[in-house]
Structure formats: structure tokens, C-alpha cells
Amino acid sequence: MSLSVVVPVYNEQDIIEVVIRSIHNNITSKIKDSELIVVNDCSTDDTLSVLHKLSKDIKEMRIITPAKNGGHGKAIRLGFLNAKKDWVFHIDSDNQFDPAEYWKLDQFKDKYDLILGYRKKRYDPIHRMIITSMVRLMNLLFFGTFIKDSNSAFKLINNKVLQHILTMVPEDAMVPTIMITLLTKQLGYRIKLVGITHFPRKTGKVSIQGLKLAKICYRGAMDNIKFRIKTLLLPRDVYKKASQIRMENRSL
């Protein structure tokens, strides 16, 4: 097995070294054929300088910095597109997850295409909890499916599946992770949900709040409605390719 770990980062100078070293110690150092892709979304603090120092010790680490800040969604997508290994693990950089729990997901990779870590008890501000409930409702209304934590930042996905899905997710999608989860299910790929631990945020600041958060929620909702219309019109070839990828994965 080979693994790409994708970590989007923005202004996490106080905690990024702890997070990256924990990912290295608990995951990539234990998998010979692995890479650690850190997407620095044009941080304005000392995050990048800390990352450069870390890269001298952590040889499997690659730092990608886009030309301009594009937001969390675009940073994740950029990391996914640069992932070269058989499996891709996505974890955020805010230290609200334990990288050691990656192995809770890893054990299911032989039977599933996407292993989604759902937060058993979530430590986030109340407004984010409300948004999560609204997302669940929209997924049920528009896609006819209930997924407990479709936007979880702790997931393991087969790279063939991921690259197939990304061809159908809009490049400017505000929250591509939700679309990836929903389309993975729609195309018949195998999904497993695994409960994981979530911790309160202790450092840094949530950059999306207030009016900016409201605008993002509105745009995200409109994106998902348009995406649903698009997915209703998918050609048969898309489903055929998904079936072929499923068969290839089962034969490995």
C-alpha cells in the first residue's frame, strides 16, 4: 500500500509543527511508500517558515503554495490533485484530530473505497453545529441520502475513486469534500463510517465567521443545488467507469 496524506494549512504557526510531527510519527513514518502533502494557502503568519524547517527533517513532506489564497476548499482540491499514491488521507491542520486514529480507518481499506471518520462528539461553536445539521437536511432533501458527517476533515479514500470524482466536482466549489462524499455514494462506491475523536480548538482563530460565514453558507447551498442538477444528468459512461474502478479495486 502507498499513501498520500493531504493537509491544508492557513495561519497555524502556533500548532503546525505539533500537527505535522504527529502525522509523521503516527502515519507516514510507518508506511514506506508515503508522501505528506502540505498545502499552505498563502499564510500571512510564520506558518510557511515553520514548514520549511520541518521539511528538512521530514523527507516525505512536500509543501505546495498556490499563487494566491483560494480558501479551504481550493487548498484541499489542490492537495488531492497532487496526490500520487494509491490511497489519500485528508486531515486538517488545526489539531482537532488525533493522527494516530488513522489506523481505525486503514483497517477497512480492503473492503471499502471511502472510509469516512465521523466526529462522535463534536467540539465546535454552536453556529457550526447548526450549519452541519442544515447540511444533513439538504443532503437528505436534494440527494435522498443521510450521511452523518459528509464534510469531515478526517477521511481515507482510494485515489482512483478520488480522481474520478474530482473530474465532476466544480473547480471553484466552496465545499468540495461534501460533493466528493455525496457523489462517491451516488456512483455506488463502497463507503464505511468510523467514529473518531474530536478535540476543542486550542490555538489559532477560526477565519470564517460572521457575515463571511453567512455568505459562504449561501454560496455553498447554491453550489450543492447546482451540483445536484448536474449529477442527475450524468452520462452512463460515468457509472460504467465507476463500476470498472470498483472491480479493479476488488481484484487487488
RODO-2510 file (C-alpha; in nm, 4 decimals, decimal comma):
residues 252
     n   res          X          Y          Z
     1     m     0,0000     0,0000     0,0000
     2     s     0,1093     0,3549    -0,0696
     3     l    -0,0395     0,6626     0,0911
     4     s    -0,0650     1,0368     0,0285
     5     v    -0,1543     1,2470     0,3327
     6     v    -0,3065     1,5834     0,2382
     7     v    -0,3051     1,8668     0,4931
     8     p    -0,4474     2,2116     0,4055
     9     v    -0,2931     2,4875     0,6193
    10     y    -0,3682     2,8545     0,6775
    11     n    -0,2161     3,0617     0,9592
    12     e    -0,1426     2,7803     1,2048
    13     q     0,2053     2,8893     1,3208
    14     d     0,1353     2,8028     1,6863
    15     i     0,0386     2,4409     1,6291
    16     i     0,1527     2,3317     1,2825
    17     e     0,4805     2,1757     1,3999
    18     v     0,2978     1,9598     1,6544
    19     v     0,0428     1,8513     1,3927
    20     i     0,2953     1,7689     1,1195
    21     r     0,5285     1,5804     1,3518
    22     s     0,2347     1,3820     1,4884
    23     i     0,1250     1,2892     1,1346
    24     h     0,4795     1,1853     1,0511
    25     n     0,5315     0,9860     1,3714
    26     n     0,1944     0,8111     1,3647
    27     i     0,1366     0,7601     0,9917
    28     t     0,3927     0,8366     0,7213
    29     s     0,6978     0,7082     0,9111
    30     k     0,5174     0,3738     0,9417
    31     i     0,4321     0,3455     0,5702
    32     k     0,7387     0,3090     0,3498
    33     d     0,5764     0,4364     0,0293
    34     s     0,4116     0,7535     0,1547
    35     e     0,4108     1,1285     0,0991
    36     l     0,2959     1,4177     0,3150
    37     i     0,1473     1,6991     0,1057
    38     v     0,1027     2,0255     0,2947
    39     v    -0,0914     2,2919     0,1057
    40     n    -0,0004     2,6288     0,2531
    41     d    -0,2862     2,8541     0,1424
    42     c    -0,0726     3,1703     0,1406
    43     s    -0,0490     3,2004     0,5186
    44     t     0,0254     3,5521     0,6428
    45     d     0,1969     3,4465     0,9657
    46     d     0,5105     3,2320     1,0168
    47     t     0,3454     2,9061     0,9110
    48     l     0,5497     2,8720     0,5932
    49     s     0,8852     2,9248     0,7658
    50     v     0,7940     2,6572     1,0222
    51     l     0,7002     2,4206     0,7396
    52     h     1,0315     2,4763     0,5624
    53     k     1,2210     2,3904     0,8809
    54     l     1,0139     2,0754     0,9231
    55     s     1,0766     1,9649     0,5655
    56     k     1,4492     1,9332     0,6453
    57     d     1,3684     1,6565     0,8962
    58     i     1,0643     1,5017     0,7287
    59     k     1,1840     1,3864     0,3882
    60     e     0,8467     1,2638     0,2599
    61     m     0,6997     1,6097     0,3066
    62     r     0,6103     1,8362     0,0141
    63     i     0,4944     2,1962     0,0525
    64     i     0,2623     2,3438    -0,2078
    65     t     0,1780     2,7144    -0,2026
    66     p    -0,0697     2,8455    -0,4615
    67     a    -0,0232     3,1827    -0,6313
    68     k    -0,2960     3,3342    -0,4132
    69     n    -0,5198     3,2425    -0,1226
    70     g    -0,8128     3,0426    -0,2540
    71     g    -0,9805     2,9222     0,0625
    72     h    -1,0029     2,5870     0,2346
    73     g    -1,1904     2,4107    -0,0449
    74     k    -0,9440     2,5008    -0,3172
    75     a    -0,6498     2,4124    -0,0926
    76     i    -0,7904     2,0642    -0,0351
    77     r    -0,8572     2,0164    -0,4055
    78     l    -0,5029     2,1243    -0,4931
    79     g    -0,3644     1,8702    -0,2490
    80     f    -0,5870     1,5946    -0,3869
    81     l    -0,4834     1,6668    -0,7448
    82     n    -0,1167     1,6385    -0,6464
    83     a    -0,1603     1,3103    -0,4586
    84     k     0,0287     1,0307    -0,6379
    85     k    -0,0177     0,7295    -0,4108
    86     d    -0,2794     0,4510    -0,4059
    87     w    -0,4729     0,5948    -0,1131
    88     v    -0,5298     0,9523     0,0032
    89     f    -0,5815     1,0543     0,3654
    90     h    -0,7169     1,4023     0,4381
    91     i    -0,6712     1,5628     0,7795
    92     d    -0,6984     1,9303     0,8740
    93     s    -0,4170     2,1206     1,0460
    94     d    -0,5994     2,2706     1,3463
    95     n    -0,5045     1,9881     1,5877
    96     q    -0,8663     1,8862     1,6461
    97     f    -0,7983     1,5267     1,5393
    98     d    -0,5573     1,2589     1,6572
    99     p    -0,3477     1,1315     1,3626
   100     a    -0,2986     0,8013     1,5480
   101     e    -0,6670     0,7277     1,4809
   102     y    -0,5820     0,6992     1,1111
   103     w    -0,5366     0,3275     1,1752
   104     k    -0,9032     0,2984     1,2716
   105     l    -0,9780     0,3798     0,9066
   106     d    -0,6878     0,1938     0,7480
   107     q    -0,8166    -0,1482     0,8559
   108     f    -1,1186    -0,1139     0,6257
   109     k    -0,9422    -0,0167     0,3032
   110     d    -0,9585    -0,3701     0,1583
   111     k    -1,3391    -0,3677     0,1611
   112     y    -1,4289    -0,0018     0,1059
   113     d    -1,3442     0,2824    -0,1330
   114     l    -1,4063     0,5690     0,1104
   115     i    -1,3654     0,5408     0,4855
   116     l    -1,5138     0,8490     0,6474
   117     g    -1,4288     0,9401     1,0047
   118     y    -1,7324     1,0956     1,1706
   119     r    -1,6922     1,3027     1,4849
   120     k    -1,8541     1,1066     1,7695
   121     k    -1,8677     1,4161     1,9897
   122     r    -1,8027     1,7427     1,8164
   123     y    -1,6324     2,0402     1,9818
   124     d    -1,7201     2,3353     1,7612
   125     p    -1,9077     2,6646     1,8093
   126     i    -2,2872     2,6359     1,8103
   127     h    -2,3256     2,8084     1,4738
   128     r    -2,1101     2,5436     1,3081
   129     m    -2,3188     2,2704     1,4665
   130     i    -2,6309     2,4328     1,3229
   131     i    -2,4695     2,4505     0,9789
   132     t    -2,3830     2,0803     0,9983
   133     s    -2,7473     1,9993     1,0759
   134     m    -2,8568     2,2095     0,7790
   135     v    -2,6104     2,0288     0,5519
   136     r    -2,7512     1,6929     0,6616
   137     l    -3,1027     1,8146     0,5848
   138     m    -3,0018     1,9429     0,2408
   139     n    -2,8267     1,6167     0,1611
   140     l    -3,1445     1,4307     0,2527
   141     l    -3,3752     1,6629     0,0598
   142     f    -3,1712     1,7039    -0,2580
   143     f    -2,9699     1,3823    -0,2729
   144     g    -3,2011     1,1488    -0,0836
   145     t    -2,9212     1,0315     0,1424
   146     f    -2,8265     1,0798     0,5062
   147     i    -2,4560     1,0934     0,5858
   148     k    -2,3717     1,1830     0,9432
   149     d    -2,0573     1,3876     0,8753
   150     s    -2,0220     1,4420     0,4999
   151     n    -1,7766     1,7301     0,5473
   152     s    -1,5466     1,5521     0,7897
   153     a    -1,1802     1,6524     0,7603
   154     f    -1,0657     1,3022     0,8519
   155     k    -1,1122     1,0615     0,5621
   156     l    -0,9310     0,7899     0,3668
   157     i    -1,0192     0,7405     0,0005
   158     n    -0,8928     0,5263    -0,2830
   159     n    -0,7052     0,7565    -0,5218
   160     k    -0,8579     0,6090    -0,8391
   161     v    -1,2003     0,6814    -0,6951
   162     l    -1,0961     1,0297    -0,5839
   163     q    -0,9534     1,1324    -0,9206
   164     h    -1,2651     1,0017    -1,0954
   165     i    -1,4888     1,2029    -0,8622
   166     l    -1,2801     1,5201    -0,8971
   167     t    -1,3463     1,5341    -1,2716
   168     m    -1,7111     1,6074    -1,1856
   169     v    -1,6631     1,8444    -0,8907
   170     p    -1,6538     2,2130    -0,9972
   171     e    -1,3084     2,3695    -0,9657
   172     d    -1,4484     2,6649    -0,7706
   173     a    -1,6639     2,4566    -0,5346
   174     m    -1,6801     2,6152    -0,1899
   175     v    -1,7022     2,2813    -0,0067
   176     p    -1,5784     2,0094    -0,2434
   177     t    -1,5500     1,7499     0,0335
   178     i    -1,9291     1,7292     0,0687
   179     m    -1,9663     1,6839    -0,3070
   180     i    -1,6983     1,4139    -0,3091
   181     t    -1,8786     1,2211    -0,0357
   182     l    -2,2209     1,2506    -0,1992
   183     l    -2,1020     1,1568    -0,5467
   184     t    -1,9000     0,8658    -0,4119
   185     k    -2,2227     0,7251    -0,2705
   186     q    -2,4300     0,8045    -0,5809
   187     l    -2,1885     0,6206    -0,8099
   188     g    -2,2065     0,3079    -0,5982
   189     y    -1,8637     0,3199    -0,4416
   190     r    -1,8361     0,1479    -0,1054
   191     i    -1,8448     0,3799     0,1987
   192     k    -1,7666     0,2990     0,5605
   193     l    -1,8266     0,5361     0,8530
   194     v    -1,5965     0,5095     1,1539
   195     g    -1,6342     0,7054     1,4769
   196     i    -1,3342     0,9213     1,5702
   197     t    -1,2360     1,1633     1,8454
   198     h    -1,2717     1,5387     1,8007
   199     f    -1,0953     1,7910     2,0235
   200     p    -1,1672     2,1578     2,1051
   201     r    -0,9590     2,4083     1,9116
   202     k    -0,6883     2,5495     2,1420
   203     t    -0,4799     2,7687     1,9102
   204     g    -0,5304     2,9984     1,6133
   205     k    -0,8533     3,1599     1,5073
   206     v    -1,1478     3,0430     1,3014
   207     s    -1,1099     3,2579     0,9909
   208     i    -1,4656     3,2069     0,8681
   209     q    -1,7315     3,3691     1,0838
   210     g    -1,9959     3,6411     1,0918
   211     l    -2,1070     3,7859     0,7588
   212     k    -1,8332     3,5965     0,5754
   213     l    -1,9673     3,2702     0,7146
   214     a    -2,3226     3,3593     0,6069
   215     k    -2,2046     3,4333     0,2527
   216     i    -2,0131     3,1063     0,2361
   217     c    -2,3162     2,9127     0,3613
   218     y    -2,5367     3,0717     0,0969
   219     r    -2,2889     3,0068    -0,1803
   220     g    -2,2311     2,6539    -0,0559
   221     a    -2,6050     2,5860    -0,0646
   222     m    -2,6335     2,7213    -0,4197
   223     d    -2,3295     2,5159    -0,5237
   224     n    -2,4896     2,1987    -0,3907
   225     i    -2,8202     2,2649    -0,5671
   226     k    -2,6388     2,3188    -0,8987
   227     f    -2,4276     2,0123    -0,8294
   228     r    -2,7390     1,8040    -0,7694
   229     i    -2,8838     1,9103    -1,1043
   230     k    -2,5542     1,8193    -1,2687
   231     t    -2,5410     1,4776    -1,1056
   232     l    -2,8945     1,3979    -1,2227
   233     l    -2,7699     1,4292    -1,5814
   234     l    -2,4536     1,2211    -1,5577
   235     p    -2,3952     1,0080    -1,8693
   236     r    -2,3965     0,6284    -1,8438
   237     d    -2,0220     0,6224    -1,9126
   238     v    -1,9601     0,7784    -1,5703
   239     y    -2,1389     0,4924    -1,3949
   240     k    -1,9650     0,2417    -1,6195
   241     k    -1,6247     0,3796    -1,5246
   242     a    -1,7181     0,3705    -1,1565
   243     s    -1,8124     0,0054    -1,1951
   244     q    -1,4789    -0,0701    -1,3628
   245     i    -1,2847     0,1018    -1,0847
   246     r    -1,4783    -0,0907    -0,8209
   247     m    -1,3974    -0,4184    -0,9942
   248     e    -1,0282    -0,3257    -1,0263
   249     n    -1,0082    -0,2391    -0,6571
   250     r    -1,1718    -0,5654    -0,5535
   251     s    -0,9284    -0,7679    -0,7624
   252     l    -0,6191    -0,6181    -0,5952
***
